[in-house]
Amino acid sequence: MAPHPRMLLVLSENWTLTGGRADLPTAVRWAREAEDAGFDAVMVSEHVVLGPDAAAAGIMGNPRDYALPGNQDQDPFTPRPASLLLLAAIASVTSRLHLAAAAVLAPLRHPLLLARELGTLDLLSEGRLVVQPTVSWSRDEYDALGVPFGRRGRLLDKHLRVWAAAWGPSPISHDGEHYPFRDVYFEPKAYRPEGPRLWFGGQRLHGPVLRRLVEHGHGFHPLGRPTPEDLHTLKEAMTAAGRDAAELEMIGGTAPVFPDDHSPADLGAALASIPEQLEQGFTTFCVKPNQFIDDPDGVGAFCREVMRRVDAATGR
């Protein structure tokens, strides 16, 4: 029998439930309700700012839909609270829920500063933090923060090296063009000796994503459904590196179909693909509540209904 699916509640971009406002205490309540319902994790993604390139192709038709990376049809007025601060608040009112910091735009900060923030949150939550570092797509965002957009991939790779050093014994040093420092003491460490769990993903399983996943990853979070060829490539690359692809957490999702630009999607239809994804090896599934309901006080009941339907669909 396939493992029991783990459900993850996406907390980003749910502000249609709160009249467009960034109601953070309500988001914290939703996380607590998700834990009570049996969800395994919540996810919050980030942007520091958005510029005109976010809406270069217009704005998505249904505001409940995902703002997909790189599609340039995002409403730049979408609230984007600081993800790590919001997850810290969630950590303080939950005890079991994993905290997925998705789309952490590492190149926009110094790696020691970000390692300090991540390590502190990991300690606060007693090892429940999951980090999905990425480079993102918005040149305007990089320009606003004075970070060279064309170097973002190299900067992320430097972050990963510095983080690995920071979780190890002090003092630590780092040489090179970016972020050089020598003999600094980084204390306290993260909860685990190797640091928080790291997920990687994107629109394509191309060279850099595959390399980072094999070298540093604990989970694969693709955007959309990967092809069988992608999964075969991943398995071969893990094997070549002396790793077992089965040790990766595989993150799938739900695919809502909106009947129009004003209505939520049908939950049952969106969950129907979970048994097939389980057979493909996926174990954790993302669901965003505002895609299916419009009541901010109904998230707890929604989470319970998701778990009931998933249990029924998988014969639990």
N, C-alpha and C positions, 0 to 999 in steps of 0.2 A: 504494500500500500504506500502511496506517495505520502510525504510528510504533510502534517496539517499546515494549511496556508497561514502565513502571518500577514495581518492586515496593517497597513500604514495609512494614517489620516494626513492628507496634505492640508496644511494650515495657510499656505500662501495663497494670495489672490482669491480670498473668499469674501471680499468686502461687499459683494452684492447682497449678502445676508445682513449687513449692518448699514445699509443705506449709503455705501461708499466710504464710510468712516473707518479709520484704523482703530477699531475697538479692541485694544490689546487685552484688557481684563476678560473680555468675552472669549477671545482666542485661548487664553489660559484655561478658562472653564471648559471649552470644547475638548482640550487635551485631557483634562481630568476625567471628563465623561467618556472619552475614547478608551482610556485605561480601564475604567469601571466596566465598560462593555466587552472587554477582552481584546482590544486592539493591541498590537505589539509595539507600534511606534507612531510618532508624529514627525512631520517634515516641514521645515521652513527654509525657503531660499532667499537670496538677497540680491539687491542692487544698491549701490550707494546713491547714485543719481541716474536719471535717464535724460537723454537729449532728444533733439529732433529726429535722429535716426531711428528711434524706437517706433515711430509712427510713419516711417517713410512710405509704406505701402497702404496707409490708412489704418483704421482700427478694426479689430476683429468684430464680426457681426454680433455674436452672442457673448456678452461680457462674462458669462460663466466659464467659457472655454479656457484652456491652458494658454498662457502667453508663451509661445514656443521660442526657444533660443534661436536667434538669428533670423526670425521671420519678419522682423521690422513691421509688425502690425499691432504693437502693444500700445495701450493707452498710457502715455507718460505720466498721467496723474494718478496711476494706481499706487496706493500706499505701499511703501517698502520699509517697514520698521527694521531695526537692527536685529538680525536673526539670532545672534548669539545671546543677546540680552533677553530676547523673548524666550529662547530655550532655557535660559537660566531660571526665569520665573516659572516655567513649566516644571523644571527639575525640582523646584522647591515644594510643589504641591502633588507630585507623583512619586512612586517608589519603584515601579517596574518598567514603565514606558521608556523605550529607546528614543533618543533625541537625534534626529537626522538633520544635520546642518548641510543642506543641499546647495549646490552652486555657490560655494564659498569662493569669492573672487580673490584668491590669494595674491596675485601680482599687484593688487592695489594697496597692499600693506607690506611693512617690513616683516620678514619671516620670524624674527625673534618676538616681535610684538604679537603676531598672530599665534605663534606657538604658546605664548603666555596665556592668551585668551582661551585658546582651545584646551590647554592643559588644565586651566582653572575650572572650566566648565566640566571637563571630564572628571576631575576630582570631586566637584560639587555633586555630580550625579552618580558618583561611585561606579564609573566605567560604562555609563549608558550612552555616551556620545558616539555618534557616527558622523564622519566628515566626508563630504564629497567636494573636493577642491576642483576648480575649473578656471578657465580663462575668459569665458563669455565672448560676446560678439559685438558689443557696442563701442565703436571707436570714440563716440562722443563722451562716454563715461570715462574712458582712459584719458582723453584730452583734458577733461575737467579736473582730474586729479593729478595731472602732470606725469603720467606714466606712459612710456612708449608702447603704443598698441602693437607694433610689429615685433616686440620682444617678449610678449606676454607668455608664450610657451616656454621660452628659456627661463623666464623668471619663475614660473611655476615649478619647473624642474629644480631650480635652486631652493625653493621653499621646501620641497620634499626632502632634499638632502639636509637642510638645516634642521628641519623638524626631527628627522631620524637622529641627528646628533644631539639635539636638545633633550630628547627622551632618554639618552644614554648618560654615562658618567660625566660629571663636571670636573675640570673646566673643558669648554669646547671652543673650537676655532673653525673658521671657514675662509678659504682663500678664493680669489677670482675677481672678475670685473664687477660682479654684483654682490652686494651685502658682505664685504670682507669684515671680519672681526677676529680677535685673537684672545684666547684665555679668558673667556667670560664664564661665570657660574650661573647656571640656569636651575633654580630651585624654587618651589618644589617641582617634581616631575609630574607627568600625567598619571592617571590611576593605574594603567598597565605599563610594564617596563618598555613596551614597544610603542606606546602612545595610543590614541583613539583608533578605532576601526576606520579604514579608508575605503570609500566607494569611488569608482570612476565610471564615466559613461558619456554619452553624447549622441549626436545624430548618426554618426558612422563609427564603426570600429576600425579607424584608420591608425596609422603608425604610432603617433604619440599617445593616443588613448590606450592602445593595446600595450605599448611598452610600459606605461605607468601602471596599468592594471596588473601586468605580470610582475613587475618589480616591487610594487608597493601595495597592491590592492587586496582587500578582503571581500569586496562585493562589486558586481557588475550591474550598473543601472543604465540600460540603453534608453534612448529616446525613441519610443515606438517599439515595434517588434523586430528583433534582429532576424536575419535570414539564417537558414540552416548552415550556409557557408560561413557566416560570421561566427556561429557557435563552434563549428569545426575548427576554424582558424584559432579561436580562443583556446580550445582544448589542446591543439597542437603546440601553441606557444607556451602554455602553462607546462605541458609535459617536457618541452625542450629546456625549460628553466628549472626542471626538477621539482615542479609543483603539481599538485593534483587539482584539476579544474573543479572537482566535486567539493573542494573546501571553500569555494567562492559562494557568497550569498548572491542569489540571482533575483533581481528586482524586476517584477513585471507590473502590469497595471490594468486599468479598465479603460475602455474606449467608448465614451458616451456619444450618442447620436442625438443631436438636438432637433426637434421637429420644426423649429423656427428660431428667430433671433430673440425671442422674448420668453421662451419656456424652458424649464429644466428637462433633462433627459430621463429615460426609463432606466431604473436601477437594475432590474432583472436582466435586461438585454446587455447592459454594460458588464455585468458579472459573469455572463454566460461563457466567456472564454477562459475563466480561471482553471477549470479541470484540464483543458488542453495545455495551458501553460504549465501546470503542475507536471504533466507528462513530459514536457520539454526540459524540466529541471528547475523551473522558476519556483521560488518559495515565498517571496514577500510581494505583496500587491498594493499599489497605491490607489487611493480613492479620494476624490476632492468633494466635500459635502455640498457645496453650493451648485455643483453641476446637477444635483438631483432634488434638492429641497430649497425652499425660500424662507424657512422659518428659523431664525437664529436660536430659538429656544427648543428646536427639534433635533439638534445634532446628537444628543445622547440617544434618543429613540432611533435616529437614523443609524448610528453605529451598531446598536443592538440588532436592527433589522439586517444590516450588512452581515453580521456574524451569523444570524439565523439562516440567511440565504446561502452563505458560503458553506456552512455546515451541511445543509440539505443537499447542495449541489455536489459535495465531495463525499457524501455518505457517512458523515460523522454522527 
